Amino acid sequence: MQSIAKLIHRTYASYLPTAFPAHYYGMPNGRIYVIFSRFYEIKFGGSGLEFVFAVHKEFKYDYENDIIIPKKKFKIKTPVFAELLDKPDLKINVVKICRDLNSYGEAINLLNKEAQEKYLNA
């Protein structure tokens, strides 16, 4: 399968409410997706791992030029570094939570599969 989502940034310690890594991916429609995992509680004191897919609200992505663009207009034209995507008080919109995935590799495959259906077959 062709990879559509471009990895912009990967962090092992993030400001997100998780102890697991967070991955930031740029998409052809300009959105930046955040994928991270976290524990969820199962009946009788058990736990499982769920993968959260969210869209970054503060930045967009120029897919062709591989550039991160802030959604707010700033007077100073400074480049946005990938590390700035993961910051305190991060504003994201959760679009999907999957509890049937076992790894980040499966999460990325799901993101690419959905992207391929949206962008290549449209």
Secondary structure as UniProt FT lines:
FT   STRAND          6..11
FT   STRAND          22..26
FT   TURN            28..29
FT   STRAND          32..42
FT   HELIX           43..45
FT   STRAND          46..56
FT   STRAND          59..62
FT   TURN            63..66
FT   STRAND          67..70
FT   HELIX           82..85
FT   TURN            88..89
FT   STRAND          92..98
FT   HELIX           104..115
FT   HELIX           116..120
//
